[in-house]
Amino acid sequence: MRQVTGGKIGRVKKKRVSLLTNLVLSLVLYEKVTTTLAKAKLALPIMERLTHRAKTNNLQTKQYLMKRLFSNQLLVKKLMKEIAPRYTKKTGGYLRIIKLQPRPGDRAKMARIEFV
């Protein structure tokens, strides 16, 4: 995904892009994901952008989403037909990050990112 900006989260670029892409795909599929706080903060603007684009239902938007979501028609359909119509009157703030208890093993800050 070209829009990946922000922190490096201890990975080289290819692995960071792959991680964030998979996080976004899981977020569309399950509508909430539990991950570390740093990863959630990096995935939030990417998913906000995709949700905002999905609100306009035309061919150009569908092609854009197909490119970003690896031509997964199931996810594109879910984003355009189920998720985006919920937010027709909102101009932003489609997702929220809820901070959770630290992970027991290494005390990493955990968070849940979900649709509002």
C-alpha positions as CSV (number, residue, x, y, z in Angstrom):
1,M,0.0,0.0,0.0
2,R,1.5,3.3,-1.0
3,Q,0.0,5.3,1.8
4,V,2.1,3.7,4.5
5,T,3.7,6.5,6.5
6,G,4.6,7.0,10.0
7,G,6.6,4.8,12.3
8,K,8.9,1.9,11.2
9,I,7.8,-0.5,14.0
10,G,11.1,-2.4,13.7
11,R,10.7,-3.7,10.2
12,V,12.1,-3.2,6.8
13,K,9.7,-1.5,4.3
14,K,8.4,-4.6,2.5
15,K,7.6,-6.4,5.7
16,R,6.0,-3.3,7.2
17,V,3.8,-2.8,4.2
18,S,2.8,-6.4,4.2
19,L,1.9,-6.4,7.9
20,L,-0.2,-3.3,7.5
21,T,-1.9,-4.6,4.4
22,N,-2.8,-7.8,6.2
23,L,-4.0,-5.8,9.2
24,V,-6.3,-3.8,7.0
25,L,-7.6,-6.9,5.2
26,S,-8.4,-8.5,8.6
27,L,-10.1,-5.3,9.8
28,V,-12.4,-5.3,6.8
29,L,-13.2,-9.0,7.2
30,Y,-13.8,-9.1,11.0
31,E,-14.5,-5.4,11.7
32,K,-12.3,-5.4,14.7
33,V,-8.7,-6.5,15.4
34,T,-6.6,-6.8,18.5
35,T,-3.0,-5.8,18.0
36,T,-0.3,-3.7,19.5
37,L,-0.9,0.0,19.9
38,A,1.8,1.1,17.4
39,K,0.4,-1.1,14.7
40,A,-3.1,0.1,15.3
41,K,-2.0,3.7,15.1
42,L,-0.4,3.0,11.7
43,A,-3.4,1.1,10.3
44,L,-5.9,3.7,11.3
45,P,-5.3,6.4,8.6
46,I,-5.1,3.7,5.9
47,M,-8.4,2.2,6.8
48,E,-10.0,5.6,7.3
49,R,-9.0,6.5,3.7
50,L,-10.4,3.3,2.3
51,T,-13.7,3.7,4.1
52,H,-14.1,7.3,3.0
53,R,-13.4,6.3,-0.6
54,A,-15.9,3.4,-0.4
55,K,-18.8,5.8,0.4
56,T,-19.0,6.9,-3.2
57,N,-20.3,3.9,-5.2
58,N,-18.9,4.0,-8.7
59,L,-16.5,2.1,-11.0
60,Q,-13.5,4.3,-10.2
61,T,-13.9,3.7,-6.5
62,K,-14.3,-0.1,-7.0
63,Q,-11.1,-0.2,-9.1
64,Y,-9.2,1.8,-6.4
65,L,-10.4,-0.6,-3.7
66,M,-9.6,-3.7,-5.8
67,K,-6.1,-2.4,-6.2
68,R,-5.7,-1.7,-2.4
69,L,-7.3,-4.9,-1.2
70,F,-5.5,-7.3,-3.6
71,S,-8.5,-7.9,-5.9
72,N,-10.4,-9.6,-3.1
73,Q,-14.0,-9.1,-4.4
74,L,-15.5,-10.4,-1.1
75,L,-13.7,-7.7,0.9
76,V,-14.5,-4.9,-1.6
77,K,-18.1,-5.9,-1.7
78,K,-18.3,-6.0,2.1
79,L,-16.6,-2.6,2.4
80,M,-18.8,-0.9,-0.2
81,K,-22.2,-2.6,0.5
82,E,-22.1,-3.2,4.3
83,I,-19.5,-1.0,6.0
84,A,-19.5,2.3,4.1
85,P,-23.3,2.8,4.0
86,R,-23.3,3.1,7.8
87,Y,-21.2,6.2,7.6
88,T,-23.0,8.2,4.8
89,K,-23.6,11.2,7.1
90,K,-20.2,11.1,8.8
91,T,-17.2,12.9,7.3
92,G,-14.6,11.0,9.2
93,G,-13.9,9.1,12.4
94,Y,-15.1,5.8,11.2
95,L,-12.7,3.8,13.5
96,R,-11.7,3.9,17.1
97,I,-8.7,2.6,19.0
98,I,-9.4,1.2,22.5
99,K,-6.4,0.6,24.7
100,L,-6.3,-2.7,26.4
101,Q,-4.2,-4.3,29.2
102,P,-0.5,-5.0,28.3
103,R,0.3,-8.4,26.8
104,P,1.4,-10.7,29.6
105,G,4.5,-12.1,27.9
106,D,6.4,-9.0,27.0
107,R,4.2,-6.2,28.5
108,A,3.6,-4.7,25.0
109,K,0.9,-2.0,24.8
110,M,-2.2,-3.6,23.3
111,A,-5.2,-2.0,21.5
112,R,-8.3,-3.0,19.7
113,I,-9.1,-1.1,16.5
114,E,-12.8,-1.3,15.5
115,F,-15.4,0.4,13.5
116,V,-17.5,2.9,15.4
